[in-house]
């Protein structure tokens, strides 16, 4: 199983509060999701618009946005960032905010750690056999 | 007799005040709001009706609806 899919599977298993989650980059490209591709694309683009609106709502000269949550009557929306990678998730109303953020950050960290741990493919070297070279 | 009615009145007033505080807190919690966490640990909280909040809340509602569709 790829690192992203594994991290998302772990997230939905550990965090019972998370209903749907999508991992995407700052261009809106979906890296992985717990929903089908079509919905994942729409979720990523809406989440990106949400992040841009949040960045625009920051006070002037404020630091970068690292995470956000929006509490609505019928559920909550969370977005957490780790460098260029972001994760957006939805939950039922009144979730345990700190716990959801912790799980989302762990998911993002898990993905980047696995990507770093993956050994780089070795460069293949071929040596010509002596016989081949002579003939 | 007089002190008893005073105690009853006091208890009643305290209960009413507590109920009002709880109701206000619940109503405030039920209002749609966004919380932005910045890199330096600052928290910016935006509630329904505040400038900039409505756009954020609209995107969040859209996101929630898409996730549940």
Backbone of each chain as ProteinMPNN parsed JSONL, in Angstrom:
{"seq_chain_A": "XXXXXXXXXXXXXXXXXXXXXXXXXXXXXXXXXXXXXXXXXXXXXXXXXXXXXXXXXXXXXXXXXXXXXXXXXXXXXXXXXXXXXXXXXXXXXXXXXXXXXXXXXXXXXXXXXXXXXXXXXXXXXXXXXXXXXXX", "coords_chain_A": {"N_chain_A": [[0.853, -1.196, 0.0], [0.604, 2.258, -0.873], [2.392, 5.01, 0.765], [0.77, 7.278, 1.343], [-1.876, 6.326, 1.143], [-1.79, 4.425, 3.14], [-1.309, 6.024, 5.403], [-3.679, 7.511, 5.458], [-5.515, 5.484, 5.826], [-4.771, 4.633, 8.358], [-5.402, 6.951, 9.734], [-8.253, 7.132, 9.545], [-8.835, 4.872, 10.91], [-7.788, 5.264, 13.475], [-8.801, 7.806, 14.284], [-11.951, 8.223, 15.095], [-13.586, 10.3, 14.789], [-13.187, 11.596, 12.419], [-14.724, 12.026, 9.344], [-14.377, 12.302, 6.554], [-11.45, 12.697, 4.543], [-8.897, 14.511, 2.824], [-5.815, 14.687, 1.133], [-3.695, 17.087, -0.178], [-1.84, 19.275, -2.451], [-0.402, 22.637, -2.619], [-1.216, 23.494, -5.063], [-3.551, 22.361, -5.489], [-3.64, 19.772, -6.251], [-4.631, 16.468, -5.824], [-3.368, 14.238, -3.463], [-4.017, 12.076, -1.981], [-6.967, 10.403, -0.702], [-9.917, 9.744, 1.319], [-12.196, 9.421, 0.049], [-14.014, 9.035, -3.12], [-12.381, 9.701, -6.329], [-13.542, 11.839, -7.798], [-15.03, 13.321, -5.92], [-12.954, 13.852, -4.193], [-11.354, 15.607, -5.652], [-13.047, 17.838, -5.824], [-13.279, 18.424, -3.116], [-10.631, 19.062, -2.47], [-10.202, 21.375, -4.049], [-12.095, 23.144, -2.96], [-11.199, 23.223, -0.338], [-8.759, 24.42, -0.703], [-9.549, 26.945, -1.562], [-10.738, 27.747, 0.786], [-8.504, 27.876, 2.47], [-7.077, 29.918, 1.198], [-8.879, 32.039, 1.554], [-8.787, 32.183, 4.304], [-6.143, 32.893, 4.71], [-6.232, 35.417, 3.641], [-7.806, 36.645, 5.502], [-6.227, 37.026, 7.675], [-4.637, 39.145, 10.135], [-2.878, 42.118, 9.143], [0.555, 41.661, 8.332], [0.805, 39.405, 9.844], [1.9, 36.126, 10.982], [2.482, 33.029, 9.103], [-0.262, 30.889, 8.147], [-0.991, 27.941, 9.87], [-2.797, 25.991, 10.621], [-6.363, 25.411, 10.603], [-9.729, 25.605, 11.829], [-13.184, 25.18, 11.256], [-16.156, 25.614, 12.802], [-19.322, 24.46, 12.378], [-22.947, 24.338, 12.455], [-23.829, 21.798, 11.681], [-21.538, 20.247, 11.572], [-17.889, 20.0, 11.491], [-14.983, 21.513, 9.97], [-11.658, 20.869, 9.178], [-8.334, 21.968, 8.548], [-4.971, 21.255, 8.055], [-1.517, 22.061, 7.739], [1.599, 21.01, 6.342], [4.387, 22.106, 5.4], [4.38, 22.144, 1.944], [2.34, 20.452, 1.718], [-1.05, 19.664, 2.421], [-3.81, 18.824, 4.575], [-7.241, 18.177, 4.6], [-10.155, 17.788, 6.528], [-13.354, 16.458, 7.509], [-15.75, 16.481, 10.163], [-18.223, 15.27, 12.554], [-20.621, 17.397, 14.378], [-19.271, 19.341, 17.158], [-16.556, 18.191, 17.699], [-13.554, 16.777, 19.276], [-11.399, 19.116, 19.274], [-8.536, 19.488, 19.599], [-7.619, 16.867, 19.515], [-8.341, 16.001, 16.966], [-6.774, 17.697, 15.358], [-4.276, 16.788, 16.168], [-4.3, 14.158, 15.189], [-4.515, 14.649, 12.436], [-2.144, 16.03, 11.892], [-0.31, 14.05, 12.593], [-0.857, 12.224, 10.618], [-0.012, 13.612, 8.312], [2.695, 13.906, 8.961], [3.463, 11.243, 9.102], [3.274, 10.52, 6.461], [5.28, 12.116, 5.229], [7.542, 11.205, 6.573], [7.671, 8.541, 5.772], [8.097, 8.889, 3.098], [10.611, 10.028, 3.143], [12.08, 7.991, 4.302], [12.076, 6.033, 2.412], [14.276, 4.183, 0.437], [16.52, 5.551, -1.943], [16.255, 4.779, -5.367], [18.699, 2.617, -6.616], [21.356, 3.392, -8.8], [21.584, 1.732, -11.766], [24.219, -0.233, -12.827], [25.842, -1.497, -15.59], [28.006, -3.958, -16.511], [29.992, -4.714, -19.114], [30.43, -7.905, -20.462], [33.501, -9.582, -20.708], [33.859, -11.228, -22.874], [31.847, -10.376, -24.587], [32.696, -7.826, -25.127], [35.033, -8.261, -26.469], [34.241, -9.59, -28.792]], "CA_chain_A": [[0.0, 0.0, 0.0], [1.435, 3.462, -0.862], [2.484, 5.696, 2.062], [-0.38, 8.168, 1.545], [-3.065, 5.504, 1.385], [-1.601, 3.795, 4.453], [-1.477, 7.072, 6.42], [-5.107, 7.847, 5.522], [-6.201, 4.323, 6.411], [-4.47, 4.714, 9.795], [-6.145, 8.101, 10.277], [-9.679, 6.81, 9.718], [-8.945, 3.807, 11.907], [-7.488, 5.826, 14.799], [-9.696, 8.908, 14.622], [-13.334, 7.881, 14.744], [-14.323, 11.549, 14.56], [-12.991, 12.037, 11.03], [-15.664, 11.396, 8.4], [-13.723, 12.267, 5.236], [-10.191, 13.455, 4.544], [-8.2, 14.581, 1.54], [-4.466, 15.269, 1.195], [-3.471, 17.782, -1.442], [-0.748, 20.254, -2.381], [-0.857, 24.038, -2.725], [-1.762, 23.715, -6.409], [-4.866, 21.721, -5.491], [-3.516, 18.4, -6.746], [-4.952, 15.485, -4.786], [-2.308, 13.249, -3.217], [-4.722, 10.902, -1.48], [-8.245, 10.76, -0.082], [-10.73, 8.637, 1.814], [-13.411, 9.412, -0.784], [-13.706, 8.759, -4.522], [-11.555, 10.713, -7.007], [-14.332, 13.011, -8.211], [-15.301, 14.106, -4.697], [-11.658, 14.281, -3.643], [-10.954, 16.787, -6.423], [-13.888, 18.967, -5.409], [-12.917, 18.738, -1.721], [-9.321, 19.724, -2.471], [-10.29, 22.746, -4.574], [-12.831, 23.964, -1.985], [-10.322, 23.404, 0.829], [-7.738, 25.394, -1.096], [-10.221, 28.258, -1.521], [-10.913, 28.049, 2.217], [-7.186, 28.272, 2.987], [-6.759, 31.248, 0.638], [-9.752, 33.013, 2.233], [-8.278, 32.306, 5.681], [-4.891, 33.665, 4.638], [-6.609, 36.809, 3.382], [-8.464, 37.18, 6.703], [-5.241, 37.24, 8.743], [-4.272, 40.557, 10.322], [-1.72, 42.523, 8.325], [1.869, 41.379, 8.909], [0.747, 38.224, 10.716], [2.668, 34.946, 10.565], [1.793, 32.119, 8.184], [-1.341, 30.05, 8.684], [-0.541, 26.541, 9.964], [-3.972, 25.124, 10.675], [-7.615, 26.132, 10.854], [-10.932, 24.785, 11.968], [-14.43, 25.932, 11.146], [-17.227, 24.888, 13.492], [-20.65, 24.778, 11.853], [-24.001, 23.667, 13.237], [-23.958, 20.37, 11.355], [-20.248, 19.574, 11.471], [-16.693, 20.858, 11.522], [-14.012, 21.346, 8.902], [-10.292, 21.093, 9.663], [-7.249, 21.945, 7.566], [-3.637, 21.375, 8.666], [-0.492, 22.122, 6.697], [2.972, 20.619, 6.667], [5.103, 22.558, 4.203], [3.508, 22.325, 0.786], [1.276, 19.449, 1.764], [-2.147, 20.01, 3.331], [-4.852, 17.808, 4.758], [-8.531, 18.731, 5.007], [-11.016, 16.717, 7.032], [-14.655, 16.867, 8.045], [-16.195, 15.689, 11.321], [-19.562, 15.562, 13.069], [-20.546, 18.584, 15.248], [-18.599, 19.299, 18.468], [-15.485, 17.201, 17.852], [-12.467, 17.155, 20.2], [-10.569, 19.859, 18.316], [-7.105, 19.191, 19.771], [-7.357, 15.481, 19.116], [-8.452, 15.922, 15.492], [-5.563, 18.325, 14.813], [-3.152, 15.891, 16.449], [-4.381, 13.033, 14.251], [-4.241, 15.133, 11.072], [-0.702, 16.332, 11.822], [0.385, 12.756, 12.622], [-1.055, 11.64, 9.29], [0.897, 14.331, 7.391], [4.073, 13.566, 9.353], [3.67, 9.853, 8.716], [3.487, 10.482, 5.007], [6.58, 12.681, 4.861], [8.59, 10.328, 7.119], [7.784, 7.349, 4.927], [8.687, 9.307, 1.822], [12.046, 10.228, 3.384], [12.698, 6.707, 4.646], [12.177, 5.189, 1.226], [15.619, 4.279, -0.145], [16.557, 6.034, -3.31], [16.586, 3.674, -6.265], [20.121, 2.593, -6.968], [21.65, 3.536, -10.218], [22.015, 0.431, -12.275], [25.428, -0.2, -13.661], [26.03, -2.74, -16.321], [29.391, -4.163, -16.972], [30.033, -5.571, -20.292], [31.245, -9.106, -20.266], [34.743, -9.518, -21.455], [33.685, -11.93, -24.153], [31.03, -9.542, -25.469], [33.479, -6.692, -25.534], [36.047, -8.68, -27.429], [33.662, -10.007, -30.059]], "C_chain_A": [[0.888, 1.245, 0.0], [1.343, 4.193, 0.479], [1.25, 6.547, 2.349], [-1.633, 7.372, 1.897], [-2.994, 4.861, 2.769], [-1.856, 4.802, 5.572], [-2.953, 7.442, 6.572], [-5.917, 6.701, 6.13], [-6.0, 4.317, 7.922], [-5.3, 5.822, 10.446], [-7.608, 7.737, 10.538], [-9.883, 5.698, 10.746], [-8.775, 4.366, 13.334], [-8.529, 6.871, 15.203], [-11.114, 8.61, 14.151], [-14.148, 9.134, 14.424], [-14.237, 12.017, 13.111], [-13.928, 11.271, 10.101], [-15.024, 11.236, 7.027], [-12.454, 13.1, 5.308], [-9.564, 13.419, 3.163], [-6.846, 15.257, 1.75], [-4.184, 15.87, -0.17], [-2.302, 18.741, -1.304], [-1.296, 21.667, -2.624], [-1.343, 24.424, -4.119], [-3.167, 23.111, -6.502], [-4.839, 20.301, -6.017], [-3.729, 17.412, -5.596], [-3.829, 14.446, -4.692], [-2.934, 11.943, -2.728], [-6.014, 11.326, -0.808], [-8.97, 9.521, 0.414], [-12.033, 8.533, 1.019], [-13.02, 9.166, -2.247], [-13.025, 9.959, -5.198], [-12.31, 11.995, -7.33], [-14.599, 13.936, -7.008], [-14.015, 14.646, -4.095], [-11.179, 15.554, -4.345], [-11.729, 18.021, -6.0], [-13.551, 19.404, -3.983], [-11.607, 19.517, -1.676], [-9.43, 21.165, -2.973], [-11.044, 23.665, -3.612], [-11.956, 24.242, -0.758], [-9.24, 24.439, 0.526], [-8.307, 26.82, -1.093], [-10.405, 28.705, -0.076], [-9.597, 28.546, 2.823], [-6.82, 29.669, 2.488], [-7.601, 32.342, 1.302], [-9.255, 33.252, 3.659], [-6.995, 33.13, 5.694], [-5.178, 35.147, 4.412], [-7.238, 37.464, 4.609], [-7.494, 37.453, 7.848], [-4.976, 38.731, 8.93], [-3.007, 40.875, 9.517], [-0.399, 42.234, 9.051], [1.902, 40.153, 9.808], [1.553, 37.079, 10.12], [1.823, 34.055, 9.647], [0.737, 31.286, 8.911], [-0.85, 28.6, 8.735], [-1.704, 25.551, 10.047], [-5.221, 25.965, 10.943], [-8.731, 25.136, 11.114], [-12.141, 25.698, 11.881], [-15.527, 25.084, 11.774], [-18.565, 25.372, 12.967], [-21.69, 24.001, 12.654], [-24.064, 22.168, 12.953], [-22.629, 19.644, 11.143], [-19.089, 20.55, 11.513], [-15.765, 20.515, 10.373], [-12.643, 21.697, 9.467], [-9.328, 21.101, 8.485], [-5.946, 22.112, 8.344], [-2.614, 21.326, 7.547], [0.845, 21.64, 7.234], [3.792, 20.924, 5.424], [4.134, 22.792, 3.062], [2.337, 21.355, 0.776], [0.224, 19.835, 2.802], [-3.102, 18.837, 3.465], [-6.117, 18.51, 5.226], [-9.4, 17.572, 5.457], [-12.33, 17.284, 7.547], [-15.015, 15.94, 9.206], [-17.658, 16.02, 11.639], [-19.476, 16.817, 13.955], [-19.856, 18.29, 16.587], [-17.525, 18.206, 18.603], [-14.478, 17.657, 18.919], [-11.38, 17.786, 19.327], [-9.085, 19.48, 18.391], [-6.731, 17.81, 19.265], [-7.391, 15.334, 17.591], [-7.204, 16.538, 14.856], [-4.356, 17.411, 15.0], [-3.128, 14.732, 15.447], [-4.051, 13.464, 12.822], [-2.743, 15.404, 10.885], [0.105, 15.028, 11.796], [0.302, 12.095, 11.247], [-0.089, 12.283, 8.29], [2.35, 13.961, 7.677], [4.417, 12.148, 8.913], [3.977, 9.723, 7.239], [4.867, 10.983, 4.625], [7.724, 11.822, 5.386], [8.784, 9.108, 6.243], [8.42, 7.681, 3.588], [10.197, 9.486, 1.964], [12.768, 8.904, 3.618], [12.88, 5.797, 3.448], [13.57, 5.294, 0.633], [15.546, 4.732, -1.6], [16.909, 4.869, -4.228], [18.045, 3.758, -6.698], [20.298, 2.728, -8.467], [22.196, 2.205, -10.719], [23.258, 0.568, -13.131], [25.571, -1.547, -14.353], [27.477, -2.828, -16.773], [29.373, -5.136, -18.13], [30.909, -6.784, -20.013], [32.447, -9.015, -21.179], [34.602, -10.11, -22.85], [32.941, -11.077, -25.161], [31.871, -8.394, -26.024], [34.504, -7.066, -26.614], [35.466, -9.007, -28.785], [33.106, -8.854, -30.88]], "O_chain_A": [[1.837, 1.31, 0.782], [0.379, 4.035, 1.228], [0.738, 6.541, 3.469], [-2.355, 7.71, 2.835], [-3.997, 4.764, 3.476], [-2.524, 4.493, 6.559], [-3.425, 7.663, 7.686], [-6.882, 6.928, 6.859], [-6.929, 4.035, 8.678], [-5.826, 5.663, 11.547], [-8.137, 8.001, 11.618], [-10.94, 5.587, 11.367], [-9.502, 4.001, 14.257], [-9.069, 6.832, 16.308], [-11.432, 8.731, 12.968], [-15.244, 9.056, 13.868], [-15.107, 12.746, 12.634], [-13.931, 10.04, 10.071], [-15.113, 10.175, 6.41], [-12.388, 14.087, 6.041], [-9.681, 12.436, 2.432], [-6.741, 16.263, 2.452], [-4.412, 15.232, -1.198], [-1.823, 18.997, -0.199], [-2.498, 21.857, -2.809], [-1.822, 25.538, -4.333], [-3.88, 23.331, -7.481], [-5.888, 19.687, -6.212], [-3.095, 17.508, -4.545], [-3.406, 13.862, -5.69], [-2.443, 10.853, -3.023], [-6.15, 12.475, -0.389], [-8.681, 8.401, -0.008], [-12.866, 7.667, 1.284], [-11.835, 9.096, -2.571], [-13.088, 11.083, -4.7], [-11.788, 13.097, -7.158], [-14.417, 15.152, -7.079], [-13.984, 15.752, -3.556], [-10.66, 16.467, -3.702], [-11.166, 19.103, -5.837], [-13.536, 20.596, -3.676], [-11.48, 20.499, -0.946], [-8.827, 22.071, -2.398], [-10.681, 24.831, -3.458], [-11.966, 25.345, -0.211], [-8.858, 25.229, 1.389], [-7.641, 27.769, -0.679], [-10.251, 29.882, 0.248], [-9.579, 29.51, 3.588], [-6.32, 30.499, 3.247], [-7.105, 33.435, 1.578], [-9.296, 34.376, 4.16], [-6.788, 33.961, 6.578], [-4.469, 36.016, 4.919], [-7.211, 38.687, 4.747], [-7.872, 38.035, 8.864], [-5.082, 39.499, 7.974], [-2.183, 39.999, 9.254], [-0.258, 42.529, 10.238], [2.91, 39.887, 10.462], [1.849, 37.058, 8.925], [0.632, 34.289, 9.443], [0.833, 31.023, 10.109], [-0.342, 28.089, 7.737], [-1.595, 24.411, 9.594], [-5.135, 27.085, 11.446], [-8.681, 23.986, 10.679], [-12.127, 26.831, 12.363], [-15.793, 23.969, 11.327], [-18.904, 26.548, 13.095], [-21.348, 23.113, 13.435], [-24.315, 21.365, 13.851], [-22.605, 18.544, 10.591], [-19.28, 21.765, 11.565], [-15.754, 19.392, 9.869], [-12.489, 22.706, 10.154], [-9.487, 20.332, 7.537], [-5.829, 23.001, 9.188], [-2.807, 20.647, 6.538], [1.178, 21.83, 8.404], [3.882, 20.105, 4.509], [3.175, 23.552, 3.199], [1.454, 21.437, -0.078], [0.549, 20.271, 3.906], [-3.189, 17.977, 2.589], [-6.076, 19.338, 6.137], [-9.388, 16.502, 4.848], [-12.404, 18.44, 7.965], [-14.633, 14.77, 9.225], [-18.242, 16.936, 11.06], [-18.37, 17.266, 14.26], [-19.857, 17.16, 17.074], [-17.586, 17.391, 19.523], [-14.546, 18.788, 19.401], [-10.558, 17.092, 18.727], [-8.459, 19.189, 17.372], [-5.672, 17.609, 18.669], [-6.569, 14.628, 17.007], [-6.638, 15.969, 13.922], [-3.521, 17.276, 14.106], [-2.073, 14.373, 14.924], [-3.387, 12.734, 12.086], [-2.157, 15.055, 9.861], [1.088, 14.918, 11.063], [1.264, 11.489, 10.776], [0.569, 11.586, 7.517], [3.136, 13.731, 6.758], [5.512, 11.884, 8.417], [4.82, 8.928, 6.824], [5.553, 10.372, 3.805], [8.764, 11.712, 4.736], [9.912, 8.683, 5.995], [9.168, 6.888, 3.017], [10.966, 9.155, 1.062], [13.909, 8.717, 3.193], [13.726, 4.902, 3.456], [14.018, 6.404, 0.346], [14.654, 4.355, -2.361], [17.773, 4.058, -3.895], [18.546, 4.813, -7.087], [19.499, 2.245, -9.268], [23.139, 1.642, -10.162], [23.321, 1.393, -14.043], [25.428, -2.6, -13.731], [28.055, -1.895, -17.33], [28.797, -6.223, -18.075], [31.978, -6.686, -19.41], [32.397, -8.444, -22.268], [35.126, -9.598, -23.839], [33.269, -11.014, -26.346], [31.782, -8.037, -27.199], [34.79, -6.294, -27.529], [36.091, -8.749, -29.814], [32.587, -9.07, -31.975]]}, "seq_chain_B": "XXXXXXXXXXXXXXXXXXXXXXXXXXXXXXXXXXXXXXXXXXXXXXXXXXXXXXXXXXXXXXXXXXXXX", "coords_chain_B": {"N_chain_B": [[-39.371, 32.917, 59.438], [-39.238, 35.023, 57.651], [-36.535, 34.992, 56.999], [-36.411, 32.554, 55.752], [-37.916, 32.863, 53.446], [-36.288, 34.699, 52.246], [-33.991, 33.186, 51.753], [-35.035, 31.326, 49.95], [-35.704, 32.993, 47.846], [-33.168, 33.942, 47.203], [-31.865, 31.6, 46.384], [-33.42, 30.98, 44.158], [-32.892, 33.175, 42.509], [-30.141, 32.815, 42.096], [-30.121, 30.377, 40.736], [-31.48, 31.123, 38.424], [-29.687, 32.985, 37.34], [-27.449, 31.346, 36.864], [-28.53, 29.592, 34.976], [-28.995, 31.391, 32.915], [-26.374, 32.112, 32.209], [-25.353, 29.643, 31.334], [-27.068, 29.16, 29.167], [-26.369, 31.298, 27.507], [-23.696, 30.706, 26.961], [-23.985, 28.286, 25.604], [-25.411, 29.135, 23.384], [-23.522, 30.799, 22.208], [-21.603, 28.933, 21.557], [-22.911, 27.497, 19.643], [-22.956, 29.147, 17.492], [-21.767, 29.657, 14.199], [-18.308, 29.512, 13.56], [-14.894, 30.415, 12.798], [-11.564, 29.34, 13.328], [-8.319, 30.416, 13.201], [-5.066, 29.284, 13.175], [-1.913, 30.535, 13.669], [1.594, 30.572, 12.665], [3.196, 31.568, 14.764], [1.84, 30.864, 16.998], [-0.366, 32.363, 17.464], [-3.886, 32.819, 17.751], [-6.573, 33.397, 15.685], [-9.837, 34.26, 15.879], [-12.895, 34.061, 14.228], [-16.197, 35.019, 14.063], [-19.548, 34.343, 12.903], [-20.824, 36.877, 10.832], [-18.812, 38.685, 11.321], [-16.276, 40.727, 9.702], [-14.91, 39.154, 6.863], [-15.405, 36.634, 7.83], [-17.705, 35.437, 6.782], [-17.16, 34.557, 4.166], [-15.292, 32.571, 4.594], [-16.826, 30.784, 6.143], [-18.733, 30.087, 4.282], [-17.247, 28.658, 2.348], [-16.476, 26.523, 3.959], [-18.951, 25.347, 4.535], [-19.658, 24.483, 2.028], [-17.641, 22.635, 1.596], [-18.214, 20.717, 3.565], [-20.696, 19.858, 2.676], [-20.0, 18.71, 0.212], [-18.368, 16.614, 1.077], [-20.23, 15.01, 2.27], [-21.952, 14.325, 0.282]], "CA_chain_B": [[-40.225, 32.913, 58.242], [-38.723, 36.036, 56.735], [-35.221, 34.533, 56.519], [-36.667, 31.403, 54.878], [-38.336, 33.371, 52.126], [-35.115, 35.354, 51.657], [-33.139, 32.099, 51.246], [-35.696, 30.775, 48.766], [-35.536, 34.001, 46.781], [-31.751, 33.975, 46.831], [-31.609, 30.368, 45.62], [-34.112, 31.115, 42.888], [-32.145, 34.166, 41.712], [-28.861, 32.191, 41.715], [-30.407, 29.365, 39.712], [-31.831, 31.83, 37.181], [-28.453, 33.579, 36.804], [-26.639, 30.244, 36.333], [-29.193, 29.118, 33.749], [-28.775, 32.405, 31.865], [-24.97, 32.001, 31.782], [-25.232, 28.396, 30.567], [-27.779, 29.353, 27.895], [-25.557, 32.215, 26.677], [-22.503, 29.958, 26.521], [-24.417, 27.309, 24.606], [-25.774, 29.873, 22.165], [-22.271, 31.27, 21.605], [-20.919, 27.773, 20.989], [-23.669, 27.043, 18.485], [-22.739, 30.072, 16.372], [-20.705, 29.22, 13.295], [-17.094, 30.315, 13.733], [-13.655, 29.876, 12.238], [-10.377, 29.626, 14.146], [-7.102, 30.325, 12.391], [-3.872, 29.141, 14.017], [-0.762, 31.039, 12.935], [2.882, 29.925, 12.971], [3.759, 32.023, 16.044], [0.96, 30.429, 18.08], [-1.516, 33.262, 17.58], [-5.176, 32.284, 17.324], [-7.509, 34.419, 15.218], [-11.173, 33.673, 15.884], [-13.856, 34.858, 13.483], [-17.56, 34.508, 14.215], [-20.544, 34.709, 11.904], [-21.157, 38.297, 10.801], [-17.598, 39.505, 11.377], [-15.709, 40.869, 8.358], [-14.028, 38.06, 6.429], [-15.851, 35.329, 8.339], [-18.759, 34.838, 5.96], [-16.56, 33.861, 3.019], [-14.701, 31.355, 5.169], [-17.896, 29.874, 6.549], [-19.376, 29.606, 3.056], [-16.375, 27.604, 1.791], [-16.531, 25.375, 4.87], [-20.263, 24.696, 4.352], [-19.556, 23.818, 0.725], [-16.755, 21.476, 1.798], [-18.95, 19.733, 4.354], [-21.751, 19.307, 1.811], [-19.339, 17.846, -0.773], [-17.901, 15.404, 1.761], [-21.376, 14.164, 2.641], [-22.834, 14.089, -0.877]], "C_chain_B": [[-39.662, 33.839, 57.163], [-37.386, 35.592, 56.121], [-35.379, 33.359, 55.551], [-37.059, 31.873, 53.469], [-37.172, 34.098, 51.43], [-34.193, 34.301, 51.019], [-33.722, 31.5, 49.967], [-35.501, 31.716, 47.578], [-34.121, 34.043, 46.263], [-31.395, 32.769, 45.959], [-32.208, 30.459, 44.212], [-33.351, 32.059, 41.954], [-30.82, 33.575, 41.221], [-29.068, 31.187, 40.588], [-30.708, 30.022, 38.37], [-30.586, 32.419, 36.521], [-27.567, 32.504, 36.172], [-27.216, 29.746, 35.01], [-28.955, 30.089, 32.6], [-27.358, 32.309, 31.311], [-24.783, 30.77, 30.898], [-25.875, 28.564, 29.193], [-26.975, 30.244, 26.957], [-24.333, 31.514, 26.112], [-22.865, 28.973, 25.419], [-24.733, 27.987, 23.283], [-24.515, 30.345, 21.432], [-21.548, 30.12, 20.923], [-21.607, 27.303, 19.71], [-23.475, 27.949, 17.269], [-21.606, 29.556, 15.514], [-19.495, 30.128, 13.479], [-15.89, 29.607, 13.13], [-12.503, 30.263, 13.16], [-9.142, 29.388, 13.306], [-5.906, 30.286, 13.333], [-2.657, 29.537, 13.196], [0.537, 30.427, 13.473], [3.463, 30.341, 14.325], [2.861, 31.673, 17.24], [-0.26, 31.313, 18.274], [-2.777, 32.567, 17.077], [-6.074, 33.453, 16.921], [-8.878, 33.756, 15.124], [-12.16, 34.599, 15.193], [-15.24, 34.239, 13.615], [-18.445, 35.025, 13.103], [-20.852, 36.206, 11.977], [-19.952, 39.214, 10.861], [-17.007, 39.63, 9.973], [-14.74, 39.733, 8.031], [-14.528, 36.679, 6.827], [-16.828, 34.647, 7.381], [-18.215, 34.043, 4.774], [-15.962, 32.508, 3.472], [-15.771, 30.316, 5.498], [-18.592, 29.277, 5.331], [-18.562, 28.472, 2.426], [-16.447, 26.341, 2.647], [-17.852, 24.612, 4.718], [-20.258, 23.882, 3.066], [-18.747, 22.52, 0.861], [-17.48, 20.349, 2.538], [-20.023, 19.058, 3.494], [-21.147, 18.354, 0.776], [-18.919, 16.53, -0.137], [-19.056, 14.457, 2.059], [-22.285, 13.822, 1.469], [-22.678, 12.665, -1.4]], "O_chain_B": [[-39.613, 33.514, 55.977], [-37.129, 35.775, 54.931], [-34.571, 33.192, 54.637], [-36.592, 31.346, 52.459], [-37.078, 34.115, 50.203], [-33.685, 34.486, 49.913], [-32.992, 31.205, 49.02], [-35.179, 31.293, 46.468], [-33.882, 34.161, 45.061], [-30.719, 32.898, 44.939], [-31.587, 30.069, 43.223], [-33.188, 31.779, 40.767], [-30.419, 33.8, 40.079], [-28.307, 31.145, 39.622], [-30.264, 29.558, 37.32], [-30.439, 32.364, 35.3], [-27.004, 32.704, 35.095], [-26.483, 29.511, 34.049], [-28.74, 29.678, 31.459], [-27.15, 32.409, 30.102], [-24.14, 30.838, 29.851], [-25.305, 28.162, 28.179], [-26.903, 29.983, 25.756], [-23.976, 31.694, 24.948], [-22.147, 28.84, 24.428], [-24.381, 27.495, 22.211], [-24.445, 30.3, 20.204], [-20.954, 30.289, 19.858], [-20.959, 26.774, 18.807], [-23.793, 27.56, 16.145], [-20.599, 29.073, 16.031], [-19.627, 31.35, 13.547], [-15.867, 28.387, 12.974], [-12.469, 31.367, 13.701], [-8.94, 28.301, 12.766], [-5.754, 31.158, 14.189], [-2.394, 28.948, 12.147], [0.578, 29.854, 14.562], [4.151, 29.548, 14.968], [3.099, 32.132, 18.356], [-1.091, 31.051, 19.143], [-2.739, 31.82, 16.1], [-6.306, 34.374, 17.704], [-9.056, 32.799, 14.371], [-12.255, 35.779, 15.528], [-15.427, 33.061, 13.311], [-18.131, 36.018, 12.447], [-21.109, 36.738, 13.057], [-20.043, 40.386, 10.497], [-17.207, 38.746, 9.14], [-13.863, 39.399, 8.828], [-14.129, 35.673, 6.239], [-16.781, 33.432, 7.194], [-18.745, 32.989, 4.426], [-16.117, 31.478, 2.817], [-15.638, 29.135, 5.176], [-18.992, 28.112, 5.341], [-19.119, 27.452, 2.021], [-16.476, 25.228, 2.122], [-17.872, 23.382, 4.766], [-20.771, 22.765, 3.009], [-19.11, 21.473, 0.327], [-17.367, 19.178, 2.175], [-20.229, 17.847, 3.574], [-21.723, 17.303, 0.496], [-19.089, 15.463, -0.726], [-18.873, 13.24, 2.096], [-23.277, 13.112, 1.636], [-23.337, 12.287, -2.368]]}, "name": "protein", "num_of_chains": 2, "seq": "XXXXXXXXXXXXXXXXXXXXXXXXXXXXXXXXXXXXXXXXXXXXXXXXXXXXXXXXXXXXXXXXXXXXXXXXXXXXXXXXXXXXXXXXXXXXXXXXXXXXXXXXXXXXXXXXXXXXXXXXXXXXXXXXXXXXXXXXXXXXXXXXXXXXXXXXXXXXXXXXXXXXXXXXXXXXXXXXXXXXXXXXXXXXXXXXXXXXXXXXXXXX"}
